[in-house]
């Protein structure tokens, strides 16, 4: 008689222990975009968390429903905000650093939600993250980058702030708005598009909160997440998908691997840490959980995976999966502020142009010069050999004077993937010029 296939179901929530007390958490909305997103977050879903709005714009704060509002303002700005200048936002945050730190006091977990590119979000977020870290909290930031059509000035400011934020926070979940074009059509309105990108940030925040607080047979504690992320300064990608019906486990995996926010699955392959949150109804089986995790595990060859599964009676016949993939900052290319990059040498009108033929360092005066176009010196004939061995070339530093950039001296560097593109490529990559 053939054996029957048995389906093991997750423990009924009624039989499981009650919901875990949520960690003491503060959710900060920074700048106009971040403050606006606070109103999109349901307080009932984040029971136990407190909401704080931080901005330089008074009307934006007045319209926000957050219980705590911090208005960063000075007489210098005269109520006009930062004017899109992150340096003004940073200066205001530094000036009221103690106020920001007091707002983070007692919190074990601090979430920062903002849109980078403007003056308030780009300038305040890195300072707020540092204040929260000094207050002893685990700091996770959920931020967006501007659309390309918003101009290269906002793009540059956003990238500059992102590097500073990664140097201060434990984890940064970054959503380039441009990726939204993979999810919209030609008839999608501007407001709907911004609501879509903001909704992704809220989904990521909701998924992580659910992972930490929902009761379930497979539980992830706050201490586990803190141990994984604390001090890693990682940049993260995330996605939240849902499917219904008998093939829901297979469909959720297919949606994850095709999700544009995970770069069609490439973010999973490159990640160091992956957090997975599964939520289903009482009909969710252990076999389905195992099927989803087995497929995700195949994509994350070198990542440490942390999974939590919870049961919600309202999710009958449905399965929701939230994935966050974090990549740690690479040693040798740390996430530091771009100002630390050395300035590129610039040739001025008075700088002498060196000859193409130069003498190699340490070469005696009676030896022939090294040609800049021909290459190495020839060594004497070795005994019994019919060819000449090549001596290794040595590249000396040219005597170029470093001059001021003039009116561009205080301009923002052009940063791409942590590299200052204002520095010539051969200097950044150590390419020898023969």
Helices and strands as residue ranges (DSSP letters): E 25-30, H 31-38, E 49-55, H 58-63, E 68-71, H 86-95, H 97-104, E 109-115, H 119-134, E 138-145, G 148-150, H 152-168, E 171-176, G 177-182, H 190-213, H 222-229, E 234-244, H 248-257, G 260-265, H 266-269, E 273-280, H 286-299, E 304-311, G 313-315, E 318-327, G 338-340, E 357-358, E 370-371, G 406-408, E 415-416, E 419-420, H 425-428
